[in-house]
Each structure stands twice: as C-alpha cells, then as structure tokens.
C-alpha cells in the first residue's frame, strides 16, 4: 500500500505550487537584449555604389593581371559583408600578405589581403607547375614570393584607383606590405569593417583574396556608397552651365607694392599725413593678386590720368609650379592693348 502514496514533490506538481517559479525561469530565458552589432551580412544591393565599383574593377583587373599570370581563368567578386576586424583577421591563414593602403582624401587606411593559398598557386603556375592546393607550412614568404606579391599588389591598386576616378577622385598609395598580422591592425579589434571577398580561378582551382575597409572610411561619401543614384554619369549640359557661371564670377584684384615689417610701437603712432618710404622703384615689377593668390607680374603706370597695371609675366606659384606664359596685357578701366605705348612708367 505504501507504493500507492504520492511523494511531496508529485503532490506539489499536481497542485501547481512550482508553476510561478517555472514561468519566471521561462520568461528570464525568453527575454534577452538583441545586439544589432551582431549583424554581419550585407544583402545584395545594400551597398550599390561599392558593388558597382568592384564590378567594373574586376573587368579591368582581370585583363591586367593576366599579363602577370596568363593561366588565370577568371576573377570574380564573391561577397560583401560586415564583421569585426578581429574576426576577419583570425580567418586568414598564415603566412599571408597584408597591404596597408591609403585612399586620400579619405582619412582611414584599408587592407588588401592576399591569402597564402592564392600566393602559392600563382607562384606554382608562373614557373610551370600545377594549379593545385599546397600545404600551408606556416613559414614566411621567400624574396621571390615577396617580389611576385608586390607586382600583384601594384596591378590591383593601380586598376582600383583608375576605376575610382570615374566616380570620386582619390589617390591610392601603398603604405607598406606586412607579413605579420599584428603589424597590419588598421583599426581596433572590435571595430566593424566592410570586407569584399574576391575569388581567383586558376585552371579550376579557386583561392580568395580580400579588401578590408574600415566602416568609417566611407563616411564622407556615404551617399555615394549606399545610394543607388550615388554614382551617376556626368551631365554635359550641367557641366557647360557650371562653366558658364564660373566665367561670370567677379573676382577681387589688388596690386602689392611691397611687404614691409614695422614695429608695433611705430605702427600705433602713425597719423594721417605720415609718409611711408618704399623701396620699389619706377619700372619695377610688382605682384598682381587675384583674390589672395599671386597670379601675375605687372608694372605700374598711368593711362589717361588713371593708374593702370601692365601685365608683364605670369607669377610663379608658391608651390614652385610654373604657369604657362601669356602675352603682356594692359589692364585698367577700359584700356585696350594698343594703349600700352601711352602708359607713363
């Protein structure tokens, strides 16, 4: 008969004594905060500007890289995704090549990464070997392998810059090629990066290579990268109208006779009627400024009792670049070139 009695736990379960505890436990497990930063997938069309750039770059790069490795069958863009920088770096086998690249005027650097699997296959086929996977031994690249990597990177970045110029003028410059991943940290480990994974098919063997962009890199041009209409062809009508308006802008001109240093105690004592001696002589060339830039050399004179300037040369820019020379032209209140002879020096 003792076996027919229920235990206290069974009685409590029938009476629902532990129901609230289970519900609280269930609710605690069900509700948890969602971290939007965990999202790492970009759907096709989310970054149309960047996708367009890479579609065009792939075509040009494929043609150019075959001059280095003729046995390349195809180059393709595989995927674009967002991940943490540390997650991306941890997936790259060693050894690999990490090229740190600047993209002025954008401030951040980006990475161009060549997977060791791709490097070894390229070197194999360049010297008549098979296009097959090689065991990555964890060794460093040899001098020959490093030279081939450098040539590959040069072609990739040169063609990448040429494509960008169609949409946004940038200067792409290789800062360094690192083989140690700890020296290739362009952002903090937890910072988000946009990764563009590309594939190279060499006689049936596919190997990846990567572009790794900091998310903040494209902030100044986010409308162009994330918008379908960001990259559009130039409108010739708009260009002509812009040029027409620029030609009708009014600019301020002024002649600089001389630059002179004076002490503050002298300056504060200046009064109306004081004479300031200048070292410039009659016939000396002085600078004619357009806004705040020296553009011409000129000589002072008079035409019909009005001061005038005879342009004698094109001023050399302060950065050292010579501008092309122009024929001397007289300026000043409706003066024609024929009136130069009458200018009194």
Residue frames as qw, qx, qy, qz and C-alpha x, y, z in Angstrom:
[[0.000, 0.884, 0.468, 0.000, 0.00, 0.00, 0.00],
 [0.355, -0.711, 0.063, 0.603, 2.94, 2.34, 0.69],
 [0.391, -0.011, 0.555, 0.734, 3.79, 2.34, -3.01],
 [0.134, 0.692, 0.634, 0.319, 0.37, 3.93, -3.83],
 [0.218, -0.865, -0.222, 0.394, 1.14, 7.16, -1.91],
 [0.492, 0.773, 0.041, 0.398, 2.43, 10.19, -3.83],
 [0.586, -0.142, -0.227, 0.765, 5.60, 11.93, -2.82],
 [0.088, -0.762, -0.272, 0.581, 5.52, 15.57, -1.70],
 [0.114, -0.363, 0.449, 0.808, 7.15, 16.71, -4.96],
 [0.014, 0.278, 0.838, 0.469, 4.47, 14.94, -7.01],
 [0.079, -0.730, -0.638, 0.234, 1.70, 16.48, -4.88],
 [0.118, -0.663, 0.007, 0.739, 3.22, 19.97, -5.32],
 [0.095, -0.119, 0.657, 0.738, 3.46, 19.41, -9.07],
 [0.020, -0.501, -0.832, -0.237, -0.22, 18.41, -9.26],
 [0.142, -0.806, -0.459, 0.344, -1.28, 21.42, -7.20],
 [0.420, 0.765, 0.150, 0.464, 0.84, 23.77, -9.36],
 [0.509, -0.803, -0.062, 0.304, 2.94, 25.03, -6.47],
 [0.528, -0.385, 0.354, 0.669, 6.06, 25.42, -8.66],
 [0.488, 0.685, 0.478, 0.253, 4.24, 26.97, -11.64],
 [0.020, 0.998, 0.008, -0.058, 5.27, 30.53, -10.89],
 [0.493, -0.627, 0.478, 0.369, 8.90, 29.55, -10.49],
 [0.616, 0.164, 0.643, 0.424, 8.90, 27.83, -13.88],
 [0.330, 0.860, 0.358, 0.156, 7.16, 30.77, -15.53],
 [0.187, -0.941, 0.192, 0.206, 9.71, 33.19, -14.09],
 [0.572, -0.360, 0.610, 0.414, 12.51, 30.92, -15.28],
 [0.557, 0.473, 0.601, 0.323, 10.91, 30.66, -18.73],
 [0.169, 0.970, 0.172, 0.024, 10.46, 34.43, -19.00],
 [0.367, -0.798, 0.357, 0.318, 14.05, 35.02, -17.91],
 [0.575, -0.110, 0.671, 0.455, 15.31, 32.72, -20.66],
 [0.456, 0.660, 0.559, 0.209, 12.98, 34.10, -23.31],
 [0.109, 0.988, 0.078, 0.071, 13.77, 37.80, -22.95],
 [0.670, -0.358, 0.157, 0.631, 17.30, 38.93, -23.71],
 [0.139, 0.827, -0.099, -0.536, 18.64, 42.11, -25.31],
 [0.809, 0.442, 0.298, 0.248, 19.39, 41.94, -29.04],
 [0.356, -0.615, 0.290, 0.641, 22.72, 43.29, -30.18],
 [0.629, 0.749, 0.117, -0.173, 22.33, 44.87, -33.60],
 [0.043, 0.793, -0.576, -0.197, 26.11, 44.93, -33.94],
 [0.605, -0.154, 0.779, 0.055, 25.96, 41.14, -34.33],
 [0.721, 0.627, 0.250, -0.158, 24.51, 41.58, -37.81],
 [0.399, -0.516, 0.554, 0.518, 27.29, 40.72, -40.23],
 [0.475, 0.292, 0.731, 0.393, 25.57, 40.09, -43.55],
 [0.202, 0.482, -0.099, -0.846, 25.00, 42.69, -46.23],
 [0.659, 0.451, 0.599, -0.066, 22.32, 41.74, -48.71],
 [0.431, 0.195, 0.505, 0.722, 22.89, 42.28, -52.41],
 [0.042, 0.725, 0.408, 0.553, 22.00, 45.86, -53.22],
 [0.480, -0.788, -0.289, 0.255, 22.72, 47.27, -49.74],
 [0.314, -0.681, 0.249, 0.612, 25.91, 48.98, -50.95],
 [0.716, 0.617, 0.321, 0.064, 25.17, 49.55, -54.65],
 [0.194, 0.939, -0.281, -0.044, 27.92, 52.13, -55.08],
 [0.369, -0.587, 0.718, 0.066, 30.62, 49.81, -53.77],
 [0.754, 0.178, 0.632, 0.021, 29.22, 46.89, -55.75],
 [0.586, 0.804, 0.100, -0.024, 29.33, 48.94, -58.94],
 [0.019, -0.858, 0.508, 0.069, 32.95, 49.91, -58.31],
 [0.498, -0.358, 0.788, 0.057, 34.01, 46.31, -57.83],
 [0.766, 0.442, 0.466, -0.042, 32.06, 45.04, -60.81],
 [0.482, 0.868, -0.119, 0.016, 33.94, 47.46, -63.04],
 [0.208, -0.762, 0.613, 0.006, 37.25, 46.90, -61.27],
 [0.772, -0.091, 0.630, 0.008, 37.03, 43.11, -61.72],
 [0.751, 0.625, 0.212, 0.039, 36.80, 43.53, -65.51],
 [0.289, 0.888, -0.334, 0.127, 39.87, 45.76, -65.78],
 [0.437, -0.626, 0.637, -0.109, 41.87, 43.88, -63.16],
 [0.888, 0.090, 0.450, -0.022, 41.21, 40.53, -64.86],
 [0.698, 0.700, -0.012, 0.152, 42.77, 41.79, -68.08],
 [0.077, 0.865, -0.441, 0.228, 45.77, 43.37, -66.40],
 [0.616, -0.512, 0.581, -0.143, 46.61, 40.53, -64.02],
 [0.936, 0.248, 0.249, 0.037, 46.75, 38.07, -66.92],
 [0.464, 0.800, -0.328, 0.195, 49.84, 39.93, -68.13],
 [0.223, -0.632, 0.680, -0.299, 51.50, 38.68, -64.94],
 [0.421, -0.071, 0.891, -0.151, 49.78, 35.28, -64.69],
 [0.390, 0.180, -0.536, -0.727, 48.42, 34.20, -68.12],
 [0.301, -0.118, -0.942, -0.095, 46.91, 30.97, -66.74],
 [0.218, 0.218, 0.565, -0.765, 44.27, 32.80, -64.66],
 [0.074, 0.400, 0.849, 0.338, 40.85, 31.68, -65.87],
 [0.210, -0.732, -0.426, -0.489, 38.55, 34.13, -64.09],
 [0.173, -0.006, -0.515, 0.839, 38.37, 36.73, -61.32],
 [0.337, -0.592, -0.576, -0.452, 35.07, 37.32, -59.54],
 [0.215, -0.373, 0.409, -0.804, 33.56, 39.20, -56.60],
 [0.329, -0.194, -0.922, 0.068, 32.18, 36.65, -54.14],
 [0.367, -0.736, -0.568, -0.012, 30.51, 38.58, -51.31],
 [0.082, 0.514, -0.238, 0.820, 30.45, 41.80, -49.30],
 [0.633, -0.570, -0.524, -0.013, 29.88, 41.55, -45.56],
 [0.148, -0.769, 0.301, -0.544, 30.41, 43.39, -42.28],
 [0.854, -0.285, -0.396, 0.181, 32.30, 41.83, -39.40],
 [0.459, -0.861, 0.171, 0.136, 34.57, 42.74, -36.53],
 [0.353, 0.788, -0.504, -0.015, 38.14, 43.36, -37.58],
 [0.327, -0.470, 0.804, -0.159, 39.48, 40.71, -35.21],
 [0.798, 0.195, 0.527, -0.221, 37.06, 38.11, -36.61],
 [0.684, 0.712, -0.115, -0.111, 38.22, 38.86, -40.14],
 [0.141, 0.747, -0.646, 0.077, 41.92, 38.65, -39.29],
 [0.554, -0.317, 0.738, -0.220, 41.52, 35.37, -37.40],
 [0.851, 0.340, 0.358, -0.179, 40.15, 33.64, -40.53],
 [0.515, 0.779, -0.351, -0.071, 43.19, 34.45, -42.69],
 [0.962, -0.141, 0.005, 0.232, 45.72, 31.57, -42.80],
 [0.182, -0.871, 0.406, 0.209, 49.41, 32.24, -42.25],
 [0.227, -0.367, 0.024, 0.902, 51.51, 33.24, -44.00],
 [0.332, 0.764, 0.526, 0.171, 49.51, 35.86, -45.88],
 [0.359, 0.153, 0.087, 0.917, 50.25, 39.26, -47.33],
 [0.090, -0.819, -0.504, 0.258, 48.65, 42.35, -45.75],
 [0.357, 0.322, 0.182, 0.858, 49.00, 45.52, -47.82],
 [0.119, -0.693, -0.436, 0.562, 48.19, 48.72, -45.92],
 [0.298, 0.404, 0.472, 0.725, 46.80, 51.27, -48.37],
 [0.025, 0.474, 0.303, -0.826, 45.81, 54.92, -48.03],
 [0.235, 0.566, 0.692, 0.380, 42.98, 56.43, -50.02],
 [0.122, -0.404, -0.169, 0.891, 43.34, 60.21, -49.93],
 [0.082, -0.505, 0.321, -0.797, 41.45, 62.43, -49.31],
 [0.809, -0.444, -0.272, -0.273, 39.61, 59.77, -47.23],
 [0.242, -0.781, 0.482, -0.316, 41.32, 59.54, -43.86],
 [0.810, -0.318, 0.475, -0.130, 41.37, 55.85, -42.95],
 [0.109, 0.460, -0.827, -0.306, 43.64, 53.16, -44.41],
 [0.915, 0.056, 0.076, -0.392, 42.34, 49.88, -45.82],
 [0.488, -0.388, 0.769, 0.139, 43.83, 46.41, -46.23],
 [0.756, 0.415, -0.359, -0.356, 44.39, 44.40, -49.39],
 [0.593, -0.411, 0.678, -0.137, 44.96, 40.81, -48.27],
 [0.635, 0.382, -0.609, -0.283, 46.41, 38.02, -50.39],
 [0.899, -0.288, 0.242, -0.225, 45.64, 34.58, -48.98],
 [0.289, -0.554, 0.753, 0.205, 48.66, 32.27, -48.86],
 [0.682, 0.240, 0.690, 0.017, 46.70, 29.63, -50.80],
 [0.533, 0.831, 0.147, -0.067, 46.43, 32.06, -53.71],
 [0.032, -0.866, 0.471, 0.164, 50.06, 33.15, -53.48],
 [0.503, -0.329, 0.785, 0.149, 51.44, 29.61, -53.61],
 [0.677, 0.454, 0.578, 0.043, 49.25, 28.62, -56.57],
 [0.357, 0.924, -0.048, -0.126, 50.21, 31.75, -58.53],
 [0.164, -0.738, 0.632, 0.169, 53.90, 31.08, -57.98],
 [0.648, -0.036, 0.757, 0.079, 53.44, 27.43, -58.97],
 [0.647, 0.622, 0.440, 0.046, 51.76, 28.17, -62.31],
 [0.169, 0.943, -0.220, -0.184, 54.17, 31.02, -63.12],
 [0.123, -0.617, 0.762, 0.152, 57.00, 28.50, -63.10],
 [0.509, 0.228, -0.726, -0.402, 55.14, 25.79, -64.99],
 [0.053, -0.021, 0.928, -0.368, 53.74, 23.92, -62.00],
 [0.185, -0.463, -0.822, -0.274, 50.18, 22.66, -61.45],
 [0.309, -0.398, 0.066, -0.862, 47.26, 24.73, -60.16],
 [0.693, -0.343, -0.632, -0.051, 46.53, 22.68, -57.07],
 [0.497, -0.831, 0.039, -0.247, 46.26, 23.36, -53.33],
 [0.543, 0.389, -0.578, 0.469, 49.51, 23.47, -51.40],
 [0.651, -0.546, -0.468, 0.243, 50.01, 22.74, -47.74],
 [0.024, -0.876, 0.141, -0.460, 50.50, 25.96, -45.78],
 [0.760, -0.026, -0.501, 0.413, 53.51, 25.31, -43.59],
 [0.437, -0.864, -0.199, 0.147, 53.38, 28.49, -41.51],
 [0.640, -0.146, 0.136, 0.741, 56.68, 29.71, -42.98],
 [0.064, 0.747, -0.004, -0.662, 57.48, 33.21, -44.19],
 [0.713, 0.689, 0.129, -0.019, 57.46, 34.13, -47.86],
 [0.721, -0.098, 0.238, 0.644, 60.76, 33.99, -49.73],
 [0.086, -0.510, 0.161, 0.841, 62.24, 37.02, -51.52],
 [0.018, -0.058, -0.747, -0.663, 60.97, 35.75, -54.85],
 [0.124, -0.583, -0.802, -0.041, 57.48, 35.21, -53.47],
 [0.147, -0.693, -0.306, 0.636, 57.53, 38.69, -51.90],
 [0.059, -0.300, 0.410, 0.860, 58.53, 40.24, -55.26],
 [0.096, -0.292, -0.817, -0.488, 55.65, 38.49, -57.05],
 [0.165, -0.678, -0.656, 0.288, 53.26, 39.62, -54.31],
 [0.131, -0.560, -0.022, 0.818, 54.47, 43.21, -54.79],
 [0.029, 0.056, -0.621, -0.781, 53.84, 43.05, -58.56],
 [0.154, -0.487, -0.843, -0.170, 50.36, 41.60, -57.94],
 [0.180, -0.689, -0.470, 0.521, 49.53, 44.35, -55.43],
 [0.103, -0.368, 0.227, 0.896, 50.77, 47.10, -57.77],
 [0.108, -0.181, -0.733, -0.647, 48.45, 45.93, -60.56],
 [0.220, -0.590, -0.774, 0.067, 45.49, 45.60, -58.19],
 [0.191, -0.672, -0.313, 0.644, 45.87, 49.08, -56.68],
 [0.088, -0.226, 0.393, 0.887, 46.66, 50.82, -59.97],
 [0.166, -0.317, -0.758, -0.546, 43.49, 49.47, -61.59],
 [0.257, -0.629, -0.682, 0.271, 41.48, 50.13, -58.42],
 [0.145, -0.527, -0.093, 0.832, 42.48, 53.81, -58.47],
 [0.021, 0.028, -0.567, -0.823, 41.63, 54.13, -62.17],
 [0.208, -0.504, -0.800, -0.248, 38.09, 52.87, -61.52],
 [0.248, -0.649, -0.496, 0.521, 37.54, 55.23, -58.59],
 [0.146, -0.277, 0.163, 0.936, 38.49, 58.23, -60.74],
 [0.097, -0.351, -0.699, -0.616, 35.33, 57.67, -62.78],
 [0.403, -0.687, -0.583, -0.160, 33.23, 58.43, -59.69],
 [0.433, -0.902, 0.004, 0.010, 35.27, 60.14, -56.98],
 [0.505, 0.698, -0.398, 0.314, 38.82, 61.44, -57.29],
 [0.765, -0.617, 0.184, 0.017, 41.12, 59.57, -54.89],
 [0.346, 0.693, -0.624, 0.103, 44.84, 58.98, -54.65],
 [0.960, -0.268, -0.002, -0.077, 45.57, 55.38, -53.68],
 [0.228, 0.735, -0.597, 0.225, 49.00, 54.84, -52.19],
 [0.888, -0.137, -0.424, 0.115, 50.61, 51.66, -50.86],
 [0.345, -0.853, 0.299, -0.255, 51.97, 52.39, -47.38],
 [0.156, -0.510, 0.842, -0.080, 53.54, 49.00, -46.64],
 [0.817, 0.026, -0.498, -0.288, 53.24, 45.25, -47.19],
 [0.388, -0.506, 0.648, -0.416, 53.20, 43.36, -43.90],
 [0.595, 0.074, -0.788, -0.137, 53.57, 39.63, -43.35],
 [0.190, -0.139, -0.791, 0.565, 52.92, 39.85, -39.61],
 [0.194, -0.658, -0.621, -0.380, 49.17, 40.35, -38.94],
 [0.424, -0.688, -0.385, 0.445, 49.89, 42.20, -35.70],
 [0.274, -0.325, 0.166, 0.890, 51.53, 44.95, -37.78],
 [0.033, -0.253, -0.629, -0.735, 48.51, 45.25, -40.07],
 [0.107, -0.612, -0.719, 0.311, 45.97, 46.46, -37.50],
 [0.112, 0.371, 0.272, 0.881, 44.34, 49.41, -39.21],
 [0.484, -0.543, -0.078, -0.682, 41.56, 49.64, -36.58],
 [0.390, -0.364, 0.694, -0.483, 40.81, 48.28, -33.11],
 [0.020, -0.027, 0.995, 0.091, 39.95, 44.55, -32.88],
 [0.208, 0.481, 0.789, -0.322, 36.27, 45.20, -32.10],
 [0.251, 0.508, -0.101, -0.818, 35.75, 47.85, -34.78],
 [0.733, 0.443, 0.499, -0.130, 33.49, 46.95, -37.68],
 [0.101, -0.440, 0.586, 0.673, 34.93, 46.59, -41.17],
 [0.772, 0.482, 0.083, -0.405, 33.42, 46.07, -44.62],
 [0.452, -0.331, 0.768, 0.310, 35.01, 43.04, -46.26],
 [0.710, 0.530, -0.170, -0.432, 34.89, 42.44, -50.00],
 [0.641, -0.258, 0.710, 0.140, 35.84, 38.85, -50.75],
 [0.584, 0.606, -0.339, -0.421, 37.01, 38.09, -54.28],
 [0.859, -0.102, 0.498, 0.069, 37.95, 34.80, -55.89],
 [0.253, 0.667, -0.569, -0.410, 40.55, 33.94, -58.49],
 [0.938, 0.132, 0.300, -0.111, 40.10, 30.84, -60.62],
 [0.068, 0.680, -0.673, -0.282, 43.37, 29.41, -61.91],
 [0.433, 0.219, -0.824, -0.292, 42.69, 26.44, -64.19],
 [0.678, -0.332, -0.601, -0.261, 39.86, 25.21, -61.98],
 [0.545, -0.309, -0.560, 0.542, 41.45, 25.93, -58.59],
 [0.129, -0.835, -0.205, -0.494, 39.81, 28.83, -56.71],
 [0.544, -0.240, -0.435, 0.676, 41.52, 30.86, -54.00],
 [0.095, -0.917, -0.385, -0.035, 40.34, 34.03, -52.24],
 [0.399, 0.082, -0.180, 0.895, 41.76, 37.50, -51.73],
 [0.216, -0.760, -0.587, 0.178, 40.20, 40.34, -49.75],
 [0.097, 0.517, -0.047, 0.849, 39.65, 44.07, -49.43],
 [0.434, -0.551, -0.628, 0.337, 39.06, 45.17, -45.82],
 [0.068, 0.556, 0.085, 0.824, 37.66, 48.70, -45.38],
 [0.086, -0.218, -0.631, 0.739, 37.04, 50.39, -42.00],
 [0.088, 0.702, 0.706, 0.034, 33.37, 51.30, -41.73],
 [0.106, -0.842, -0.159, 0.504, 34.28, 54.94, -41.08],
 [0.414, -0.155, 0.491, 0.750, 36.34, 55.17, -44.27],
 [0.113, 0.399, 0.662, 0.624, 33.32, 55.84, -46.46],
 [0.088, -0.679, -0.561, 0.466, 31.51, 58.27, -44.11],
 [0.001, -0.507, 0.120, 0.853, 32.41, 61.37, -46.18],
 [0.333, 0.204, -0.590, -0.706, 30.93, 59.71, -49.30],
 [0.313, 0.121, 0.895, -0.295, 28.28, 57.52, -47.70],
 [0.574, 0.533, 0.226, -0.579, 25.59, 58.87, -50.03],
 [0.468, 0.568, -0.557, -0.385, 27.61, 57.62, -52.99],
 [0.064, 0.260, -0.961, 0.064, 28.39, 54.21, -51.49],
 [0.202, 0.227, 0.883, -0.358, 24.97, 53.35, -50.05],
 [0.467, 0.552, 0.226, -0.653, 22.73, 55.04, -52.62],
 [0.695, 0.358, 0.588, 0.209, 21.58, 53.65, -55.95],
 [0.394, 0.874, 0.185, 0.214, 21.90, 57.09, -57.51],
 [0.486, -0.773, 0.166, 0.373, 25.19, 57.97, -55.82],
 [0.380, -0.321, 0.598, 0.629, 27.31, 57.12, -58.83],
 [0.567, 0.706, 0.404, -0.125, 25.87, 58.66, -61.97],
 [0.609, 0.269, 0.301, 0.683, 27.44, 59.76, -65.20],
 [0.144, -0.403, -0.069, 0.901, 28.28, 63.41, -65.61],
 [0.381, 0.770, 0.507, -0.071, 25.67, 65.55, -67.29],
 [0.498, 0.156, 0.244, 0.817, 27.34, 67.56, -70.11],
 [0.060, -0.772, -0.351, -0.527, 24.59, 70.18, -70.00],
 [0.568, -0.805, -0.144, 0.088, 25.18, 70.75, -66.31],
 [0.702, -0.236, 0.128, 0.660, 28.95, 70.94, -66.90],
 [0.316, 0.453, 0.305, 0.776, 28.51, 73.63, -69.57],
 [0.286, -0.844, -0.286, -0.353, 26.18, 75.62, -67.33],
 [0.694, -0.637, -0.070, 0.328, 28.62, 75.39, -64.44],
 [0.598, 0.006, 0.204, 0.775, 31.49, 76.60, -66.64],
 [0.096, 0.672, 0.344, 0.648, 29.34, 79.48, -67.93],
 [0.460, -0.855, -0.204, -0.128, 28.54, 80.62, -64.40],
 [0.736, -0.422, 0.031, 0.529, 32.16, 80.32, -63.31],
 [0.482, 0.286, 0.255, 0.788, 33.26, 82.56, -66.18],
 [0.098, -0.737, -0.260, -0.616, 30.87, 85.28, -65.00],
 [0.631, -0.627, -0.336, 0.310, 32.05, 85.29, -61.39],
 [0.113, 0.916, -0.147, 0.355, 33.52, 88.59, -60.19],
 [0.822, -0.176, -0.271, 0.469, 36.96, 88.43, -58.60],
 [0.256, -0.956, 0.044, 0.137, 38.86, 90.93, -56.48],
 [0.748, 0.396, -0.101, 0.523, 42.18, 92.18, -57.86],
 [0.302, -0.947, 0.078, 0.079, 44.86, 94.10, -55.98],
 [0.623, 0.594, -0.338, 0.381, 48.46, 95.11, -56.53],
 [0.744, -0.610, -0.070, 0.264, 51.05, 94.51, -53.85],
 [0.267, 0.909, -0.259, 0.187, 53.68, 97.23, -53.93],
 [0.350, 0.462, -0.701, 0.416, 55.85, 95.90, -51.14],
 [0.767, -0.517, -0.380, -0.017, 55.84, 93.94, -47.92],
 [0.198, 0.601, -0.407, 0.659, 57.41, 95.83, -45.07],
 [0.628, -0.419, -0.601, 0.263, 57.98, 94.97, -41.42],
 [0.050, -0.638, 0.183, -0.746, 57.41, 97.63, -38.79],
 [0.220, -0.065, -0.794, 0.563, 57.41, 97.59, -35.03],
 [0.203, -0.686, -0.697, -0.052, 54.13, 97.87, -33.17],
 [0.285, -0.654, -0.251, 0.654, 55.30, 100.99, -31.35],
 [0.103, -0.178, 0.392, 0.897, 55.83, 102.66, -34.75],
 [0.088, -0.385, -0.790, -0.469, 52.50, 101.49, -36.13],
 [0.223, -0.710, -0.636, 0.204, 50.42, 102.87, -33.25],
 [0.205, -0.608, -0.060, 0.765, 51.97, 106.32, -33.78],
 [0.236, 0.210, 0.607, 0.729, 51.02, 106.57, -37.45],
 [0.196, 0.623, 0.396, -0.645, 48.79, 109.52, -38.30],
 [0.549, 0.736, 0.383, 0.100, 47.12, 110.96, -41.36],
 [0.216, 0.957, -0.192, 0.001, 49.77, 112.67, -43.45],
 [0.560, -0.562, 0.576, 0.197, 52.67, 110.44, -42.41],
 [0.612, 0.604, -0.435, -0.267, 54.84, 109.27, -45.29],
 [0.859, -0.235, 0.454, 0.034, 55.92, 105.63, -45.60],
 [0.180, 0.679, -0.602, -0.380, 59.02, 105.09, -47.70],
 [0.941, 0.157, 0.284, -0.101, 59.03, 102.12, -50.06],
 [0.425, -0.469, 0.612, 0.474, 61.96, 100.50, -51.82],
 [0.611, 0.462, 0.611, 0.202, 60.03, 99.80, -55.03],
 [0.139, -0.428, 0.282, 0.847, 61.26, 101.91, -57.95],
 [0.595, 0.571, 0.018, -0.566, 59.56, 103.12, -61.11],
 [0.574, 0.486, -0.595, -0.282, 59.63, 100.29, -63.62],
 [0.135, -0.258, 0.925, -0.245, 59.94, 97.54, -61.01],
 [0.521, -0.190, -0.726, -0.407, 57.70, 94.51, -61.35],
 [0.361, -0.183, 0.594, -0.695, 55.10, 94.05, -58.64],
 [0.035, 0.154, 0.987, 0.033, 52.61, 91.27, -57.98],
 [0.506, -0.102, -0.187, -0.836, 49.01, 91.38, -59.15],
 [0.185, 0.010, 0.921, -0.343, 46.81, 89.27, -56.89],
 [0.529, -0.219, -0.533, -0.623, 43.59, 87.51, -57.88],
 [0.761, -0.578, -0.235, -0.179, 41.73, 87.18, -54.59],
 [0.534, -0.774, 0.340, 0.027, 44.56, 86.06, -52.27],
 [0.865, -0.001, 0.371, 0.338, 46.74, 84.32, -54.87],
 [0.045, -0.701, 0.365, 0.611, 49.61, 86.00, -56.77],
 [0.777, 0.414, 0.474, 0.017, 48.86, 85.33, -60.44],
 [0.588, 0.712, 0.124, 0.362, 50.68, 87.98, -62.50],
 [0.489, -0.359, -0.007, 0.795, 53.72, 90.23, -62.53],
 [0.242, 0.852, 0.398, 0.238, 52.96, 93.80, -63.55],
 [0.387, 0.002, -0.081, 0.918, 54.34, 97.32, -63.83],
 [0.016, 0.762, 0.488, -0.425, 52.53, 100.38, -62.58],
 [0.250, 0.091, 0.342, 0.901, 51.77, 103.27, -64.90],
 [0.275, 0.517, 0.367, -0.723, 49.09, 105.72, -66.00],
 [0.184, 0.306, 0.725, 0.589, 46.68, 105.77, -68.89],
 [0.149, -0.621, -0.391, -0.663, 44.62, 108.93, -69.42],
 [0.184, -0.531, 0.362, -0.744, 45.35, 110.19, -65.89],
 [0.865, -0.335, 0.081, -0.364, 44.27, 106.92, -64.34],
 [0.311, -0.529, 0.790, -0.019, 46.52, 104.38, -62.70],
 [0.898, 0.264, -0.198, -0.291, 46.94, 101.14, -64.65],
 [0.614, -0.448, 0.643, 0.093, 48.91, 97.92, -64.49],
 [0.604, 0.546, -0.493, -0.308, 50.78, 96.42, -67.42],
 [0.923, -0.212, 0.316, -0.061, 50.96, 92.63, -67.08],
 [0.213, 0.750, -0.603, -0.169, 54.47, 91.52, -67.96],
 [0.310, 0.254, -0.916, 0.017, 54.57, 87.87, -66.91],
 [0.785, -0.382, -0.375, -0.312, 52.76, 85.06, -65.17],
 [0.332, -0.672, 0.541, -0.381, 53.70, 84.77, -61.50],
 [0.487, 0.160, -0.855, 0.077, 55.26, 81.55, -60.28],
 [0.729, -0.537, -0.270, -0.327, 53.04, 79.77, -57.77],
 [0.323, -0.728, 0.511, -0.323, 54.41, 79.49, -54.27],
 [0.909, -0.169, 0.376, -0.067, 54.46, 75.69, -54.54],
 [0.370, -0.473, 0.636, 0.484, 57.06, 76.05, -57.27],
 [0.554, 0.400, 0.695, 0.221, 54.89, 75.16, -60.27],
 [0.054, -0.273, 0.289, 0.916, 55.40, 77.47, -63.26],
 [0.528, 0.614, 0.498, -0.310, 52.34, 78.57, -65.14],
 [0.587, 0.375, 0.457, 0.553, 52.46, 78.99, -68.91],
 [0.191, -0.307, 0.021, 0.932, 53.41, 82.42, -70.12],
 [0.315, 0.772, 0.551, -0.013, 50.93, 84.87, -71.61],
 [0.389, 0.485, 0.174, 0.763, 51.43, 87.87, -73.82],
 [0.152, -0.193, -0.366, 0.898, 51.68, 91.19, -71.97],
 [0.102, -0.659, -0.636, -0.387, 48.25, 92.70, -71.47],
 [0.027, 0.204, -0.270, 0.941, 47.38, 96.11, -70.08],
 [0.279, -0.585, -0.762, 0.010, 44.60, 96.35, -67.53],
 [0.173, -0.370, -0.353, 0.842, 42.75, 99.30, -66.12],
 [0.259, 0.624, 0.332, -0.659, 39.44, 100.96, -66.84],
 [0.669, 0.670, 0.263, -0.183, 38.66, 100.00, -70.43],
 [0.057, -0.740, 0.538, 0.400, 42.26, 100.14, -71.63],
 [0.914, 0.394, 0.000, -0.096, 42.93, 98.29, -74.89],
 [0.848, -0.174, 0.212, 0.454, 46.26, 96.56, -75.71],
 [0.517, 0.600, 0.167, 0.587, 47.05, 99.30, -78.27],
 [0.190, -0.932, -0.008, -0.308, 47.08, 101.89, -75.49],
 [0.843, -0.395, -0.078, 0.357, 50.13, 100.34, -73.81],
 [0.579, 0.325, 0.018, 0.747, 52.52, 102.69, -75.59],
 [0.088, -0.723, -0.064, -0.682, 50.84, 105.66, -73.99],
 [0.738, -0.615, -0.270, 0.070, 51.26, 104.30, -70.46],
 [0.106, 0.821, -0.383, 0.410, 53.59, 106.53, -68.47],
 [0.797, -0.127, -0.509, 0.299, 56.01, 104.48, -66.39]]
